[in-house]
Every structure is written in structure tokens, then in C-alpha cells.
Amino acid sequence: MDAELINRARGGDDRAFAELTEPYRRELQVHCYRLLGSLQDAEDAVQDVFLSAWQGLATFQGRASLRTWLYRIATNRCLNALRSAKRRPVKDWTTIDIEPPEPNGFIEVPWLEPYPDALLDVDAGPLGPEARYEQTEAMSLAFLTALQKLPPRPRAVLILREVLGYRAAEVAEILDSTVESVNSALKRARAGLDHTSPSAGALTEPGSAQEHALAAKFVRAYQTGDVEALVALLTADVTISMPPLALEYRGRATVARFFRAVMRADLHFDLVSTRANGQLAFGTYHRHNDTGMRHAAGLLVLGVHGDEINSITRFDSSVLSRFGLPMTLPAPRTWRST
């Protein structure tokens, strides 16, 4: 059937081409996201991949599967994009009426964007025997952050080998390289990941009773502005980061100071549940005291270790539309003007 579709697509049948390639769109977008760290950039890259595949289908000789051929195009498109990318600027704190405490660190990857779980491909095909990382772990913000710190080529090799499970010879073919070069790049990538020590493996089972209980406690503490209850949910080494701001707060005591500074008594927030990168996430909305209207304030993504939170990553409100969340919510029915 694929051979027939390929022949039709080579003859200019765009429906046959779509039938061949569309089943791979979501997993290719995830692949590009892992390489680039940006959902917008990943979407643009996949559009280029499909255009190149359409224009170059005559060169597909069938030595590898169509899926592998598409991964070859996608990987090299992303590597080209990374080589030509300009340094991305960080942003400054702009909330005029709130002064955050002094941070005790700065994040190295302020451009990382969240990825909606709704866009994940839950059945991306069987992984190869070389796969090392579970798919939920390989989408966590901790793992993605660690990946972005690696040089592009070792990053690509690690993803192809240990996330997707391609064999060294297959990766060498994808990258127009040698097995020796691929093995060397993988060794460097592993050393880089060990150095950054991502805590992705600590994620709890999505949808578990333990996760639901922790989420309920977090929402209750955040919406009531109960800083002490909020801090009680955190690990001793918890971190707060706020891409595209470079500020980072590390440790329970420092994070507690941050929350006391930003969660004032006159500010009220409501949370709307969603999921990002396989993790608990919440759209945050600031309630206007006069009208009760709730205006988008950002997206919180939680890293969880057991029944505690070991990271909170806050993204600005521009990402909410990706999660199907509005920029405003009406006043709750029980609201009364103050």
C-alpha cells in the first residue's frame, strides 16, 4: 500500500502524500521541539520538513523506512536552524508594583517553551531497542532544559539513540556521519547530561491519586494566598524559574521569600488545570477586585518528586492560547464586589 501511495505522491497526488506523511506529524513536531526548545520553532521546522519531503520524494529510495527518512530531514533541518540561530534575548521583570527578592541564580535556558500534552503523540510507534528514556521523562522540562545545554550535534545524537532508539549505524546514516563519530558524540552528550543532573526521573505517574492529592493542596494554597501551606509542599532543593526571565530562586527558604513578595494580600489568583510536558500545569488568573473579571497572569508547570514539588516553572500569559486557555475569565458566580 505504501508503495502505491508513494508512486501516486511522486506523480503529484497531494492526498496520497498526506496519507503517507500526516501520521508522523505529531511525533516529528515533538522531535523538533526536543532539538529546538520552542514549540513555535518546532511547528515552523515541521512545515519545512513536509515541504522538503514533498519536493524530494523522488529521492526516497526505500533503503530505510519512510519514518526514518522523515526523521533524517527533520533532524538536519533543526541542526541547520540551530547553526543559524541568533542569541535569544532574555526579558526583565516588568511588574511595576511588585519587587521580587534578589535571586540566588540565573537560568541558562530562558527561551525554553512549554509543550501542551494535548499535542503529544500518545502512539508514536514502537521505540527501538536502544531507547533509554521513558517518553514521559523525555518530555519533562528538566530533561528538555538539560538537552538545550548540550551542543546541537551531540543533542541530536542522544535524542535519536536514547529517546527514539535508533541504532548507531542508523543515526550515522541520518546525520551523514560515521558510527565512530556518532558513538563519540553520544559519549559527550551523556557526560553533559550527567553534569546537569536533570531530575526528570522523579515525576509521579500522571493522573495518579498521589498527583491529584498534591494538585488539590497546591491549588488551595495558591488561591488562598497561604504561603506557609504552599511552602510545606516543596522539597528542600526546590527551584522557581520564569522563562523568558533569567531569574532563578533555589531552595525552600529563598522560594518562600519570593512567594511572600509576590503573593500580597490584595492579590487574588484563580488556577485552571491543564498539562504541559507530561506534568501538572495551571493557567493562573488575577482577579480584579472591582469587577471580579479574571485576567491571565501566566502558566505554572510543576515538577513533582513523590508527594512534594521540586520545581515550579512560570511562563508568561502569551503561551496560554496553546493550551486552549483564554486571556480572561468572567467573574465567578459567588463573587461579590469589595
N, C-alpha and C positions, 0 to 999 in steps of 0.2 A: 504493500500500500504506500509506504514512504517513497519507494522508487517511482511509482506512478505520480504521486504528488510532486516530487522533485522535478520530474520531466515536465509536468504541467506548469510549475512555477518558473522553470527555466524558459518556458515558452511565453511567459508574461502573464500567467494566471495569478493575480494577486490574492484571490481567495484560497488557492492551493498553498501559496506561500504563507498566508496567515494560519492555515490549518497546521502547517508544519512547525511554525515558529512560536505562535502565541502560547502554547502550553509551557514554554520556557521563560516567558517574560518576567514573571514574578521572581523566580529564582535568580535570573540574570540581574535583576534590579537589586536584589539583596547582595549578590556578589559585588556589584559595582559600589554599593553602599559601604560594604566592608573595606573596600580599597580606598574610597574617597572620603568617607566620613560624613557625607552630605546627601540627604535624600534628593534635593533638587539636582545636584550634580549627577547622582545616580540615574535619575529619570532622563536627564539630557544624554548621558552616555548610552543608555539603552536605546534611545531613539536613533543615535548614530550607529549603534550595533546593528539594528534591524535594517537601516538604510544600506549599510555596507554589505550585509548578508544578501539583501535583495539584489544589489548591483553585482555582487561577486559570486552568486550561486553557481555560475558556470565553472568556478574554480574548485567547488566542493567535489572531491574525488571519492569520498566514501571510505577512505582508509580508517578514519575514526568515525564515531557516531556524529550525527548532526548536532547533538547536545554539546559534545566536546568541541566541535568546530565553532559553535556559537560562543562557548567559553573562551576559546582562543581569541576570537575577535574582541570580545568584551574585555578580557584581561589586558590586551595590548592597547585598546582604546583608553582604558583607565591609566595605564602606565604613561602613555603619551600625554594625557591630561595632567598628570602629576608632575611630569617634567616641565611642562609649560606654565604651570600654575604660579600665580604671583602670591607673595606673602599676604595672608589674610589678616586685616587689622582687628585688634580687639576693641571692645567698647568700654566706655567709662560708666561709672554709677551715675544715673540721671534722676533718681528720685529725690527731688529737692528737699522735701520736708522730713526725710529720714536720713540720718547719718549712720552708716554702718560702722562697727568697730574695726580696728586695724586687723587685716587678715594676717594669718601666720604662714601663708603660702600663696603661690600663683600656679594656675594650671598650665600645662604645656600644650593642650589641645583645645583652645577656646572656640574653634569653629565646628566642633562635633555637633551634629543634629540628632534628635530622637527619631526613631522609626516606629510607625504605628503597627501594632500587632495585626490589625485588620489587613495589612498589605503583605504579611508574611505568607509564604507558600508552605502550607502545612504538609504537602506531599510533593516535595521537590525531587522525588526519585530516590532510588537506593544510593547510599553513600558507598564509596569504595572502601576496601579493607584497610587503607592507610589512615582513615579518619580517626582523629584523636579526641576532638572536642565535640560534645553534645551540641545539637543545634540551638537549644535554648541558651547554653553557655556562650556559644559563638556569636550570639546577638546581643549579649549584655553590654551595657555602657562601659563597664570595667574592661571587658575584653576588647571592645572597639577602641577605647582610649589607648590601651596598650598597643594595639595594631598600628594606630596612627603615629606612634613614636618610632616605628621601625622604618628604615629606608624602603622606598617603594618596591624594589625588586624582591628583597627578602620577604616583605609583607605579602606580595603576590604568591611567592612560593609556599609560604606557610599556609595561606588560605587554601590553595589548590591541593596541597599534600595532606594537611592535618584537619582541615574543616570539610573539604569536599572528598578527600580520599583518593585523589589521583595518584598513580604510581610515578616514581621519579622519571621514568622514560616518557610517560605521557606529558608530564609538566615540561620536560625538556623540549618536546615537540611543540607544545603550546607557546613556549617562550622563544623558540628558535635558538635553543641553547644546548648544552651537554648535560648528561647525567651528573658528571663531576661538579659542574657549576651549580646545578640545582641542589645537590647534597650540601655543598659549601654554603649556599645561601640559606638553606633550611637550618643549618647549624648556627649561623649568625642570628637568624630570626628567633630560634629557641632561646639563645642566650639573652637576647633583648627582652623577650617576654619574661624570662626568669628574673631579670633585673628589675623590671617594672612591677612584678608580683601582682597581677590583677587578681581580684577576689571574686571573679565571676562564678567559680565553682560553689560559692556559698549560697546561691539562690535557692529559695524554697520551691517546692512543687507548685506550679501555677494552679490557682483555683483550689488549693488545699484548705482544710479547715483552719490550719495554723495561719495561713496567709490571710484568710478572711478575718480572723480574730484580730490580727495585728493591724489590718487596714481599718477596721472599725475603731480601734483605740486611737490610731493616728488621726482619723477624721474628726473624732470627738474632741481630741486635744487641740487640734489646729483651729477648728471652727469656734471653739470657746475661748481661744487665746490662752489656754492653760500651758504655759511654758514648762512648768515643772513636770506635768504629765507627759508632755512631748519629749523632754529630755530623758525621762525614765525609759523611753522606748529605744534609746540609742545605745550603740556599742561604745566602748571607751575610746576607740580609734575612729569614730565616725567622721566623715568629711561632708562639707557642703561646698558645691561649686555652682557657678551660674553662667555657663556659656551664653553669649559671647563675651561676658566679662571674664577677666583673668583671675579675679579674686578667688581664694580658696580658704576655707576655715577647717582646721583639723583638730580633732579631739573634742570630747564631750564638753569640757569647760569652755573652750573657745566657741563652740557651736551654741552653747547656752547663752553666752554673751551676745551672739549675733541675733538669736531669736528675741531676746529681751529688748534689743534695739529696734527691731523691725515690727514686732507684734505689739503695737501700742494699744492701749485700752480703747481708743476711739476708732480703731480699725477693725472691721469685721469681715471675715472671709468665709465663703462657702466653697466646698470642693465637689467636683463632678468626677466620678470614677471613669478611668479608661485604662489602656495598657500600652506600654512602649517598650520595645526591645526585650519582650518577654518578661517585663517587670511591672509591678504595681505603679500606676501613674494617676495623677489627678489634675484636671484643669482647675485653676484657682480663680475665684471671682471676688472682687472687692465690692462690698455692699455700700451704696450711697445712703447716708443717714437720713437725708431729706426725702428722697423718692423711693428708696428701697430697691431701685434698679441695681443690678449687679454687673460690674464691668470686668472684662477679662484682665487678669493680672499675670498669668503665666501658666506653665506646666511643671509639675513636680514629678520626678521619676525616682522611685525608691529602690535602693539595693538592700536586700534582706539577708541576714545571717541568722538562721534558726528563727527565733521569735523576737529578734531585735533588728533595728535598721542600722546598717553600717555606711550608707551613703544617701545623700539627697542631692539630686541634680535639678536645678531650676532653670528652665528655658523661658524666654520671653513669650509674650502672647501671640507673636506672629506665627508660631508653629501650631496653634490650636485648630486652625481650619483643616490641617492634615488629619486630625483626629475626629473630624465631624463635630467639633465643638464651636459654639457661636461666640461672638465677641461680647454680647450682652445677654443677660438672663433677666426675665421680669421679676418684680418683687415677689417674694413668697406669699402665699395666701394668708399666713399668720402674721405678716409684717404690720407693724404699727409705727407711725412716724414718731421720732424722738424730738 
